[in-house]
Amino acid sequence: MSAHAQKRLKQNNINISPQDITKISNAAAKAEKKGSRESLMLLRDLALVVNISNRTVITAVEKTRQKDKIFTNIDSTIIL
């Protein structure tokens, strides 16, 4: 998790379980095999932008804060 993503999760009192981390990691591995570099991962009511090569969650946005519902600079979307 990047410092930015950690801050967002903490601000919104959102916990990511070890099982969720495993899902994210497995999805990143699959996305990398398909050539993805930046992926939007949808986990329950949470949108995560993940840098695939670094295996880093760049940002986390909960549903209530997804104002425009537009995510840029991604090349794939994964529903977890």
Buried (B, 14 or more C-beta within 10 A) or exposed (E): BBEEBEEBBEEEEBEBEEEBEEBBEEBBEBBBEEEBBBBBBEBEEBBBBBBBEEEEBBBBBBEEEEEEEEBEEBEBEBEE
